[in-house]
């Protein structure tokens, strides 16, 4: 993982001042790699998904467990550390394989 982080840091230095979008994406990728290495997350990243703005006013994305049912009354909202997880446009999801 350290080799990957070093590679990303080198690419960040090369892109700084030249390509702002690439710089921001590489910086985000570095943060994800650091988080994964510090929190012992194992596995391969399948996708990194940026949530888009759906132009629905001030709304949030919610993570829902469908409890293996199409009946929305049985669905429960995902909570983490006693808080419901709410996502906004621009937030990033990392999907693992």
Secondary structure, 3 states (H helix, E strand, C coil): CHHHHHHHHHHHHHHCCCCHHHHHHHHHHHHHHHHHHHCCCCCCEEEEEECCCCCCCCCCEECEECCCCCCHHHCEECEECCEECEECCCCEEEEEC
